[in-house]
């Protein structure tokens, strides 16, 4: 004998799975307690009602089509007498606390037939599992991974841009690693000044590549920079280097900078250099010509004093000396013209460097004096500042919101101590000039002191890269990983 309806409802209610018993017309005849709980719908509001009247598509979502897919799956069970399982379904449920509103859910559903002795389908059992939390967590993790990959791609692109700038810079640049100063990077200009090929230079200790410079003081300077972390600036330093197989005396303007790891450990040094041999020799030639001219003038006066008694001889001597003076003057003018050409060439190189700095995909600015007044700002820095940075304005005037956040204090510290500062993933709130609202940003940046020939700090070089997307992506990824680990631990 079939069980009474009340017994069937009691047994079905106690089932551990979230399931409903449907008639062939998809009318709900019974529902387990688990289904009542997971659907948020009272049993009294379900029993005796058409399944899709109780759980319709979200009328506010034109893309909703879950009813059609579930109905088609149930109809296949009726037609074939075989169970089926649906892929993950996006199926919104009415919000019991907000009439007319729906809550997004994801479900895993299985439809099973109930057969009589003749194999005919008398009922259907639909079993569901709410996988909303897992689906949302997976989607968030995927989004975080996509953003993190985008941040990595952007960082790779920036590194590529910096590498291209390094290769095309109008100054000689090289980096050394370790106590033997192994050459890690060398741009084409420094290789040309060394008269060496990339194959010869890269991976070779500096003083093996250029043994002739050993004992000329460069090793002591590099060791001092590595030991103290202090920059060293040199002007017109004389050295001997072998070019085309012959030793040659050259003059350099250069700066040695320490290279630090993320933990601040100094592992190498970088050199940025310009050969100034032509300028030095031109100035020396001018000085020699001036000395010769002064000597000739002295000789002229002495001869005039000695030969006053013989006017004719005086005239001859004067003519001779005046001819020499004219020739020396001509030589002086030629030397001055050559020096002017060298100065123009140096100015052209400086202009090219400014153009390159203006195109670097990072914010670059120079600030002068203890008030930190802007003296140079590239376009990228202007964009980061919301186009507020104006030459002559102080950093506090351009970024008043940064005062309380401590960034002006960092500038004061670098200017006062002469010690550089580097920040990574540093959070800062910046004011949007168009809305007046503050937004959160993250930056990698460095403050580098700019010194004169006497080593006095005159200003600060600011180098800024925004890493907001990367920082947020990492934070989201860590949060999701923590959530997933907590979820696994609870299971």
Protein Blocks (a to p, Z undefined) as FASTA:
>chain_A
ZZdfklmmmmmmmpmbdcddddfkopafbdcfklmmmnopafklmgopafklmmccdfkl
mkbcklmmmmmmmmmmmmnopacdddddddddddfklghiacdddddddddddddfkopa
fbdcdddddfklmmmmmmmmmmmmmmmmmmmmmmmmmmmmmmmmmmmpcbdcdddedjko
pafbdcfklmmmnopafklmnopafklmmmmlgonlmmmmmmmmmmnopacddehiacdd
deehiacdddddddddddddfkopafbdcdddddfklmmmmmmmmmmmmmmmmmmmmmmm
mmmmmmmmmmmlmmmmmmmmmmmmmmmmmmmmmmmmmmmmmmmmmmmmmmmmmmmmmmpc
cdcdddedjkopafbdcfklmmmnoomacghiafklmmmmlmmnommmmmmmmmmnopac
ddehiacddddfknopacdddddddddddddfkopafbdcdddddfklmmmmmmmmmmmm
mmmmmmmmmZZ
